[in-house]
């Protein structure tokens, strides 16, 4: 059964570790992440962008697939199904479809409008026992057409949004989606510490977890980050394993073209990437 991310993130913050949000794009992705979470005895958050939602034939399809897998694969660790960078309308659709968590990305609205829309969603999510993530200061890079340069959030704005009663807060601290450029300035720990000071117990979220050095990730966790989003890294490892399979001519041997065989190396590559991240984030054996 899907759960809200609230309890798993409060435990993570208190225990100085982070829960990974791994974005799903299809059945292979979902199955690989769920099986790895079970093997690692780790809580996990499945992230779905609005673009991936359309690709997978809609939010109801995704909820059906994930709930089916939880049952059929005997998944007993806590699993949250979360809308990533959702619009206000997207959040409402996911709430209706049966997601257990949503992110409202109001970072591009004026702060007053961000506050008004977030307040509405806090009320709805509280009534339904769902968790809600809000964002202040845009996360750099591109995700589903939303482009940001990696600005740093205003700690006072973070407090204003946190005080509305959201479950978790994504604050821009110089992080970006996708691959990090060679001239990336790094994370602003100064901003992170200031946000943590203003928001207290609130679990903080780090978007763009791909390519941030391990020591930097560990430092961010020590400063209050309890949720780290990973997407690009799984995509790269999946693509790399699939390319090697085809370049080695395996798809031309016997029934190597069968999608179950063709996608198997990529599936294993996602599992390996997720395992590595769970170990780095410290969430292994934290599912109890």
KAQUISUL-V109354 format. One record per residue. N is the residue number from 1. RES is the residue in one small letter. PSI is psi as a letter, one per 20 degrees, with the letter a starting at -180 (NA if undefined). OMEGA is omega as a letter, one per 30 degrees, with the letter a starting at -180 (NA if undefined). Layout:
n res psi omega
N RES PSI OMEGA
N RES PSI OMEGA
This chain:
n res psi omega
1 x p l
2 x q l
3 x q l
4 x q l
5 x i a
6 x g a
7 x g a
8 x h a
9 x h l
10 x g l
11 x g a
12 x g a
13 x g a
14 x h a
15 x j l
16 x l l
17 x r a
18 x q l
19 x p l
20 x p l
21 x o l
22 x p a
23 x q l
24 x q a
25 x i a
26 x a a
27 x g a
28 x g a
29 x g a
30 x g a
31 x g a
32 x g a
33 x g a
34 x g a
35 x h l
36 x g l
37 x g l
38 x g l
39 x h a
40 x i a
41 x l a
42 x p l
43 x q a
44 x q l
45 x p l
46 x o a
47 x q l
48 x o l
49 x r l
50 x h l
51 x g l
52 x h l
53 x g l
54 x g a
55 x h a
56 x k l
57 x k l
58 x r a
59 x h l
60 x h l
61 x g a
62 x g l
63 x g l
64 x g a
65 x g a
66 x g l
67 x h l
68 x g a
69 x h l
70 x h a
71 x g a
72 x h a
73 x j a
74 x l l
75 x o a
76 x i l
77 x q l
78 x p a
79 x p l
80 x p l
81 x o a
82 x p l
83 x p a
84 x p l
85 x l a
86 x q l
87 x r l
88 x g a
89 x g l
90 x g l
91 x g a
92 x h l
93 x g a
94 x h l
95 x g a
96 x h a
97 x h l
98 x j l
99 x q l
100 x i a
101 x q l
102 x q l
103 x p l
104 x o l
105 x n l
106 x j a
107 x h a
108 x i l
109 x q l
110 x q a
111 x h a
112 x g a
113 x h l
114 x g l
115 x g a
116 x g a
117 x h l
118 x h l
119 x g l
120 x g a
121 x h l
122 x g a
123 x g a
124 x g a
125 x h l
126 x g l
127 x h a
128 x j a
129 x k a
130 x q l
131 x q a
132 x p l
133 x p l
134 x r a
135 x p l
136 x p a
137 x p a
138 x q l
139 x p a
140 x r l
141 x a a
142 x p l
143 x o a
144 x l l
145 x i l
146 x o a
147 x p l
148 x q a
149 x j l
150 x l l
151 x r l
152 x p a
153 x q l
154 x o a
155 x h l
156 x h l
157 x h l
158 x g l
159 x g a
160 x g l
161 x g a
162 x h a
163 x i l
164 x i l
165 x k l
166 x r a
167 x h a
168 x q a
169 x p l
170 x o l
171 x p l
172 x p l
173 x k l
174 x j a
175 x q l
176 x q l
177 x q l
178 x b a
179 x p l
180 x p l
181 x r a
182 x h a
183 x j a
184 x p a
185 x i a
186 x r a
187 x q l
188 x n l
189 x h l
190 x g l
191 x g a
192 x g l
193 x h a
194 x h l
195 x g l
196 x g a
197 x g a
198 x h a
199 x i l
200 x d a
201 x i a
202 x p l
203 x p l
204 x q a
205 x p l
206 x o l
207 x q l
208 x l a
209 x i a
210 x p l
211 x i l
212 x p a
213 x q a
214 x g a
215 x h l
216 x g l
217 x g a
218 x h l
219 x g l
220 x g l
221 x g l
222 x h a
223 x j l
224 x i l
225 x p a
226 x i l
227 x p l
228 x p a
229 x p l
230 x p l
231 x g a
232 x g a
233 x h l
234 x h l
235 x g a
236 x g a
237 x h l
238 x g a
239 x g a
240 x g a
241 x h l
242 x g l
243 x g a
244 x g a
245 x g a
246 x g l
247 x h l
248 x i l
249 x j a
250 x h a
251 x i a
252 x i l
253 x p l
254 x c l
255 x k a
256 x i l
257 x i l
258 x p a
259 x h l
260 x h l
261 x g a
262 x h a
263 x i a
264 x g l
265 x h l
266 x g l
267 x g l
268 x h l
269 x h l
270 x g l
271 x g a
272 x g l
273 x g a
274 x g l
275 x g a
276 x g a
277 x g l
278 x h l
279 x g l
280 x g a
281 x i l
282 x j a
283 x i a
284 x p a
285 x k l
286 x j a
287 x i a
288 x NA NA
